Every structure is written in structure tokens, then in C-alpha cells.
Amino acid sequence: MSGFDFAARTRVAYGVERVKQLAEDVKSLTGGNKAVLVTDPGLVKVGVADEVLAALREGGVEATLFSDVQSDPTSASIDAAAEVIRASNVSCVIGLGGGSAMDVAKLASLVAGAEHPTEHYALMANPFAPKTIKMIMVPTTSGTGAEVTSTVVFSNADKRKVWGWDYELAPDLAVLDPTLTVALPPHLTAATGLDAMIHALEAVTGKRSNAMIEAVGLQAIRMISGSLLAAIREPGNLEARGQLGIGSMLAGMAIEQGGTGIAHCIGHALGTLARVHHGRAVAVALYHAYDWNIPGNEAILAEVARAMGAGGNTFASLEEQARAGAAFYRRLVAESGLQLSLAAEGLSAVDAGRLAETMASAENAPMRNNNCRYALDEDLACFAEQLLNHA
């Protein structure tokens, strides 16, 4: 066993209607009573943002709303949020939503500490100014784990998906409230839940894995495997929603330490090419790559299969168990209703070369390199053809 360092930097609070205590969280974290709430237009439209704003204001917190956030956020949106944070002179930023809103909140909190634009920090070309603003993340999906990670993803001016990372990007508090995920439509519950499972799976099997990553990652897989379909079929099932939310958070802890792999390499390339929803993109990618991952990694993928509950101990070999996990995953994708064809995004077999080239780009290299099996250029070409030929 090689040496490792594992630290959970974010306090986690879970409970039904826990979000009603948010004003006290702001005051106890900062000693003040001002905050900026970063969210997306969808949550404003359905009234969730207003409910959170009301809870903050009733608790004595002066809250400013920023909602110019889109799926797969842009550097321009983060710059706009940072300007609102500067102008509001707050000591706390709250991210409410899925990974996009939380990533904007996290990165804007640090960008606001200096006058440089967001792209100054893309791929960490330059360091951030010291952190002065506390961060509270409140997820409304169970997928990204962004509430406990110190990384963000955004699109630059050239529409390429790039990364930012720094220990200071880790939120100070994550508030998990299953009531906030009840209104999530079935197709998004499926896409985000599968994304969370893949986070755990890729962290557990990746090159940087260790006993601590396996502990949180395998537990995440157990919780997500056992709750995803119930959450899709019974949206108001708070037990299933809670299991899914905690599983997603644990998966976030796993990727914080262990990173991701080939499904995310492919998924980010699909996001760059056609803005395919991130959760769906990585779920489709693993559907085609899971079996390819098995040779040489039978033992750990058998552990993953057991965590899924795939077939018990009835298999004669580790390879059979690992392949049962792959079959379980494909069934889960099918039963979740996730759409595998990418035709609606305008992609077809003629785009295979561009897709493979984007997978091989510098911004996707960390995921490609961390995967349990290294993908050669010809492997990337095969993945691209498989994805884009799927009817």
C-alpha cells in the first residue's frame, strides 16, 4: 500500500428542511448578516430561489440574488457573478442548484478577491488571491458532488471546457436537504444520479485510488444503486432522495481525492462539441467504455459490482463478477430512461474524428491519464464511433 493524504475540507449538514437554518449558518460562519445567493433561472422560475431568499431574510440575513447561470457555465457568467459579489461587499456566498450554479458560486467567490477575469485562472495558469469569502453550497440535484470539491469546470471564450482548482475552492459548508430535489424532473434525476455513480466508480478504480477513497466511493455506489430508480419513479420519496443526495456527496469526496477517468474525458469532449448535458454525456460514455475498462482491473471492478449488488457471490471468477457490474450498469441506464442517442444534439458518425480529437486535447488529459486503463488514440477513435453510431 502506497502513502496517501486524505482530508475532507467541507462540513456537511443533512436533514429534511435543513435549508430553513441557512440564515444561522451564514451568521455563525461569518459573524455578519450579508450574503449573495447564486442560482439559475430555472430555480427562480419554480420558486425555490424565493423560498431560500425568504428563509435568509426572515433569519435576519440581507441577501442579494444572482441568477445569470446556465448549464455548463461560462467564464463571462462567473465574471458577472464576481462583480456582484464585489459590489455587495459580502463575506458569504451561497450556491443553490446543480453543479453549474455551485461552480459559478465557488469560482466567483475567489475571482472577486482580485480584479483579474476568470480566464486568468483557467487551468490554474495563475494563483488566486487569498480567500476572504465563506462559501455555503446547497445542491438541488444529486449528481455533481460540487458541494464538497475544490474544482470547477467552465467554458472559456473559445467554448472549450476548462478547469480551475485550488484547496480554497472547497466550500466551508454543504447543506443537504432532500426536499430541494423533489421537483427535479425524472430525466435530470437519472442523468445527475448516474453522474454521481460514475464519480464514485472512476475514483475507486483510478490510478490515485486508496483505502479512504474506496471507503467513501464504494459506499456511494451502494447508496446510489439502491435509491436511483426509486427516486426517479417516486419523486416525493424523501428516503430515496436522501440516500441519493448523501451518495452523491460521498462520490464528490471520492473524486476530490481520486479524480475521474475515461467517461469524464469523453463526457467533457461531448460538452465541448455539442453542449451535451454533463451527467448524460458521462453516462452515455461509460455505457460504451465499461467493458473495455475490465481487462487488468478485474479485482477492483468486482468490488464495484458487489457494491452495486450485482449477482452476489455466485460467480466463479473476478472477471465474471466485474462483467456482471457492467451489465448491471447498462440495465440501470436503460431503466432510468436515459437517452443514449446523441442525434438530437446534431452529432452523427461524421463527427467521430472531431470527437476523438477533443478527447485527446490537453484539458482532458488528466482524466485520460487517471483512468484504470490507458486509452490509446485508436481506443478514443473506437469510442467516438461507438457513441455516434448508437441509434
ZIQUI-V249877 format. One record per residue. N is the residue number from 0. RES is the residue in one small letter. SS is DSSP state (hx for helix, st for strand, lp for the rest). PSI is psi in degrees with one decimal (* if undefined). Layout:
((N/RES/SS/PSI) (N/RES/SS/PSI))
This chain:
((0/m/lp/126.5) (1/s/lp/161.6) (2/g/lp/155.6) (3/f/lp/166.6) (4/d/lp/125.2) (5/f/lp/123.2) (6/a/lp/127.7) (7/a/lp/111.9) (8/r/lp/-7.5) (9/t/lp/128.1) (10/r/st/139.9) (11/v/st/130.7) (12/a/st/126.1) (13/y/st/142.6) (14/g/lp/151.5) (15/v/lp/126.2) (16/e/lp/25.0) (17/r/hx/-24.6) (18/v/hx/-20.4) (19/k/hx/-14.8) (20/q/hx/10.8) (21/l/hx/-36.6) (22/a/hx/-41.7) (23/e/hx/-35.5) (24/d/hx/-44.9) (25/v/hx/-47.6) (26/k/hx/-37.8) (27/s/hx/-32.1) (28/l/hx/-38.1) (29/t/hx/-20.6) (30/g/lp/4.6) (31/g/lp/-170.7) (32/n/lp/36.4) (33/k/st/141.2) (34/a/st/155.4) (35/v/st/129.8) (36/l/st/117.3) (37/v/st/122.5) (38/t/lp/-171.1) (39/d/lp/163.2) (40/p/hx/-31.3) (41/g/hx/-42.3) (42/l/hx/-26.1) (43/v/hx/-44.7) (44/k/hx/-41.6) (45/v/lp/-0.7) (46/g/lp/-2.5) (47/v/hx/-41.5) (48/a/hx/-41.1) (49/d/hx/-38.1) (50/e/hx/-42.7) (51/v/hx/-41.4) (52/l/hx/-41.3) (53/a/hx/-42.0) (54/a/hx/-39.7) (55/l/hx/-47.7) (56/r/hx/-37.6) (57/e/hx/-28.0) (58/g/lp/6.7) (59/g/lp/19.7) (60/v/lp/128.4) (61/e/st/113.7) (62/a/st/134.4) (63/t/st/135.7) (64/l/st/134.2) (65/f/st/121.5) (66/s/lp/15.5) (67/d/lp/66.1) (68/v/lp/133.5) (69/q/lp/164.3) (70/s/lp/138.2) (71/d/lp/75.8) (72/p/lp/156.3) (73/t/st/160.0) (74/s/hx/-32.6) (75/a/hx/-39.9) (76/s/hx/-41.2) (77/i/hx/-40.4) (78/d/hx/-41.4) (79/a/hx/-41.3) (80/a/hx/-41.3) (81/a/hx/-37.3) (82/e/hx/-39.9) (83/v/hx/-40.7) (84/i/hx/-44.1) (85/r/hx/-47.7) (86/a/hx/-31.1) (87/s/hx/-15.7) (88/n/lp/50.9) (89/v/lp/163.6) (90/s/lp/8.7) (91/c/st/135.1) (92/v/st/133.6) (93/i/st/125.5) (94/g/st/121.0) (95/l/st/115.9) (96/g/st/-154.8) (97/g/lp/-163.7) (98/g/hx/-34.4) (99/s/hx/-50.7) (100/a/hx/-41.2) (101/m/hx/-38.2) (102/d/hx/-40.9) (103/v/hx/-45.4) (104/a/hx/-45.1) (105/k/hx/-51.4) (106/l/hx/-39.6) (107/a/hx/-32.5) (108/s/hx/-38.7) (109/l/hx/-38.6) (110/v/hx/-33.9) (111/a/lp/-16.0) (112/g/lp/-3.4) (113/a/lp/-179.6) (114/e/lp/-1.2) (115/h/lp/146.3) (116/p/lp/167.3) (117/t/hx/-42.4) (118/e/hx/-12.5) (119/h/hx/-25.6) (120/y/hx/2.2) (121/a/hx/133.9) (122/l/hx/26.0) (123/m/hx/44.5) (124/a/lp/-26.3) (125/n/lp/149.5) (126/p/lp/154.2) (127/f/lp/157.9) (128/a/lp/157.8) (129/p/lp/141.9) (130/k/lp/130.1) (131/t/lp/-6.9) (132/i/lp/129.2) (133/k/st/150.1) (134/m/st/132.0) (135/i/st/127.5) (136/m/st/134.5) (137/v/st/93.4) (138/p/st/141.5) (139/t/lp/4.8) (140/t/lp/163.7) (141/s/lp/81.9) (142/g/lp/-57.7) (143/t/lp/-31.1) (144/g/lp/11.5) (145/a/hx/-17.4) (146/e/hx/-13.2) (147/v/hx/14.1) (148/t/lp/159.4) (149/s/lp/32.5) (150/t/st/157.4) (151/v/st/157.0) (152/v/st/136.0) (153/f/st/165.1) (154/s/st/134.8) (155/n/lp/-174.0) (156/a/lp/-23.1) (157/d/lp/7.7) (158/k/lp/24.3) (159/r/lp/138.1) (160/k/st/123.7) (161/v/st/172.4) (162/w/st/155.2) (163/g/st/142.9) (164/w/st/145.9) (165/d/lp/142.7) (166/y/hx/-32.1) (167/e/hx/-14.3) (168/l/hx/-11.4) (169/a/lp/126.0) (170/p/lp/157.2) (171/d/lp/-30.7) (172/l/st/136.3) (173/a/st/125.7) (174/v/st/113.6) (175/l/st/115.4) (176/d/lp/108.4) (177/p/hx/-20.9) (178/t/hx/-24.6) (179/l/hx/-13.0) (180/t/hx/-4.7) (181/v/lp/-37.3) (182/a/lp/-2.2) (183/l/lp/125.7) (184/p/lp/154.6) (185/p/hx/-41.4) (186/h/hx/-30.8) (187/l/hx/-33.4) (188/t/hx/-42.6) (189/a/hx/-51.1) (190/a/hx/-43.7) (191/t/hx/-37.0) (192/g/hx/-40.5) (193/l/hx/-37.4) (194/d/hx/-43.9) (195/a/hx/-43.1) (196/m/hx/-40.6) (197/i/hx/-35.7) (198/h/hx/-51.2) (199/a/hx/-45.2) (200/l/hx/-44.7) (201/e/hx/-31.9) (202/a/hx/-42.7) (203/v/hx/-37.6) (204/t/hx/-8.5) (205/g/lp/172.6) (206/k/lp/-24.3) (207/r/lp/7.8) (208/s/lp/153.9) (209/n/lp/-177.3) (210/a/hx/-36.4) (211/m/hx/-42.2) (212/i/hx/-41.4) (213/e/hx/-38.2) (214/a/hx/-50.8) (215/v/hx/-34.7) (216/g/hx/-45.3) (217/l/hx/-36.0) (218/q/hx/-37.9) (219/a/hx/-43.9) (220/i/hx/-41.7) (221/r/hx/-47.7) (222/m/hx/-41.8) (223/i/hx/-43.6) (224/s/hx/-36.7) (225/g/hx/-8.2) (226/s/hx/-17.6) (227/l/hx/-51.3) (228/l/hx/-36.4) (229/a/hx/-40.1) (230/a/hx/-34.7) (231/i/hx/-44.3) (232/r/hx/-26.9) (233/e/lp/79.9) (234/p/lp/-29.6) (235/g/lp/6.4) (236/n/lp/96.3) (237/l/hx/-28.2) (238/e/hx/-47.6) (239/a/hx/-42.7) (240/r/hx/-40.0) (241/g/hx/-44.3) (242/q/hx/-43.5) (243/l/hx/-40.8) (244/g/hx/-43.3) (245/i/hx/-39.8) (246/g/hx/-41.7) (247/s/hx/-41.7) (248/m/hx/-43.0) (249/l/hx/-38.3) (250/a/hx/-35.7) (251/g/hx/-42.1) (252/m/hx/-37.3) (253/a/hx/-45.8) (254/i/hx/-24.7) (255/e/hx/-37.3) (256/q/hx/-34.8) (257/g/hx/-11.0) (258/g/lp/-174.2) (259/t/lp/-171.9) (260/g/lp/-143.3) (261/i/hx/-35.7) (262/a/hx/-36.7) (263/h/hx/-32.1) (264/c/hx/-49.2) (265/i/hx/-43.8) (266/g/hx/-42.0) (267/h/hx/-34.2) (268/a/hx/-40.9) (269/l/hx/-36.2) (270/g/hx/-38.9) (271/t/hx/-43.7) (272/l/hx/-42.5) (273/a/hx/16.0) (274/r/lp/38.9) (275/v/lp/134.6) (276/h/lp/132.9) (277/h/hx/-49.4) (278/g/hx/-43.9) (279/r/hx/-40.2) (280/a/hx/-46.0) (281/v/hx/-31.8) (282/a/hx/-43.1) (283/v/hx/-41.8) (284/a/hx/-47.1) (285/l/hx/-29.7) (286/y/hx/-38.8) (287/h/hx/-19.4) (288/a/hx/-12.5) (289/y/hx/-54.0) (290/d/hx/-35.9) (291/w/hx/-30.9) (292/n/hx/-21.4) (293/i/hx/-46.5) (294/p/lp/123.9) (295/g/lp/-9.7) (296/n/lp/27.6) (297/e/hx/-41.7) (298/a/hx/-49.4) (299/i/hx/-34.2) (300/l/hx/-22.7) (301/a/hx/-38.5) (302/e/hx/-42.6) (303/v/hx/-44.2) (304/a/hx/-41.8) (305/r/hx/-38.0) (306/a/hx/-35.0) (307/m/hx/-22.5) (308/g/lp/27.9) (309/a/lp/93.3) (310/g/lp/3.4) (311/g/lp/-139.9) (312/n/lp/33.9) (313/t/lp/1.1) (314/f/lp/145.4) (315/a/lp/-22.5) (316/s/lp/160.0) (317/l/hx/-36.3) (318/e/hx/-43.1) (319/e/hx/-41.3) (320/q/hx/-44.4) (321/a/hx/-41.4) (322/r/hx/-28.0) (323/a/hx/-34.2) (324/g/hx/-41.2) (325/a/hx/-42.7) (326/a/hx/-40.0) (327/f/hx/-45.0) (328/y/hx/-44.6) (329/r/hx/-38.0) (330/r/hx/-41.1) (331/l/hx/-42.9) (332/v/hx/-46.4) (333/a/hx/-45.9) (334/e/hx/-21.9) (335/s/hx/-16.4) (336/g/lp/8.1) (337/l/lp/133.8) (338/q/lp/119.2) (339/l/lp/-30.2) (340/s/lp/139.4) (341/l/lp/14.7) (342/a/hx/-35.3) (343/a/hx/-23.2) (344/e/hx/4.2) (345/g/lp/12.2) (346/l/lp/142.3) (347/s/lp/-177.6) (348/a/hx/-26.5) (349/v/hx/-14.8) (350/d/hx/2.8) (351/a/hx/-41.9) (352/g/hx/-45.2) (353/r/hx/-39.1) (354/l/hx/-46.9) (355/a/hx/-39.8) (356/e/hx/-39.3) (357/t/hx/-37.6) (358/m/hx/-37.9) (359/a/lp/3.0) (360/s/lp/163.8) (361/a/hx/-38.6) (362/e/hx/-20.3) (363/n/hx/-2.3) (364/a/hx/-39.8) (365/p/hx/-37.4) (366/m/hx/-41.3) (367/r/hx/-43.1) (368/n/hx/-28.3) (369/n/hx/-13.7) (370/n/lp/151.3) (371/c/lp/-26.2) (372/r/lp/130.4) (373/y/lp/132.4) (374/a/lp/114.0) (375/l/lp/167.3) (376/d/hx/-37.3) (377/e/hx/-28.5) (378/d/hx/-43.2) (379/l/hx/-40.3) (380/a/hx/-40.7) (381/c/hx/-43.4) (382/f/hx/-45.0) (383/a/hx/-43.6) (384/e/hx/-42.0) (385/q/hx/-47.1) (386/l/hx/-45.3) (387/l/hx/-10.3) (388/n/hx/-2.5) (389/h/lp/119.2) (390/a/lp/*))
